[in-house]
């Protein structure tokens, strides 16, 4: 998603967008931690452990994308 269209918006709209992105980043990071911690505790189900690790990897990718978008807004 290209948020450059927000560069011409007023400061209030940018602040709202930044807040949404920052909240989303926090949520993704929290989920990633939860998935990884849970995966580390699983010893008898390799398939479930792998799925949880894959979920965490997806959260990491989304977090990176959200951070990139946030940085685009700040520029």
N, C-alpha and C positions, 0 to 999 in steps of 0.2 A: 504494500500500500504506500503510495507516494503522498506524503503530507505536505509537500511544498505549497499546495494550494492554500494552506493555512498561513503562509508567510505574510499574506496581505490582510489577514483578519486582525481584529482588534486584540488588545492585550488580554481582555477578559476571556475571550474565546480560546486564546492560546493557553491561558492558565488552566481553564477547564480541561482542555485536551491533555496538557502535561499531567494534571492530577489523575486523569483516567489512565494514562499510560503508566505512571508511577505505581498506581494501585494494582494494575495488571501485572507489572513486573514483580511486585511483592507476592502476589498470589501465585504466579508461575514458580517463583523461587521456593516458596513454601511447599507447594505440591512436589516439586523436584526433590527437596529434602525428605519429605515424607515417603515418597516412593523408594528412594535410595536406602533410607533407614529400614523400611519394611523389607526390602529385598535382602539386606544384609542379615536380617533375622531369620530368613527362610532357609532351612537346611534340607528339607525333604521333598521339595517340589521345584526342580530345576526350571520347568516350563514357566511356572508362575514368577519365579525369581527373574527370569529373562524378560518376561512381559513388563514387570515393574521397572526394570532397568531401561527398557525401551521407552516406557512412559516418561521416565526421568529425562532421557535423551531428547524426547520431543519437547519437554518443558524447557530444557536448556536452549534448544533452537529457537523456540518462541520468545524466550527471554532476550536472546541476542537480537532478534528482529525488533522487539519492542524498544530495546535500548537504542538501536540504530534510528528508529523513528523519533524517539525522544531527542536524540542528539540533532536530528535534522530540524526539529522545531526550535531548538535553542540557538541555532546558527543564525 
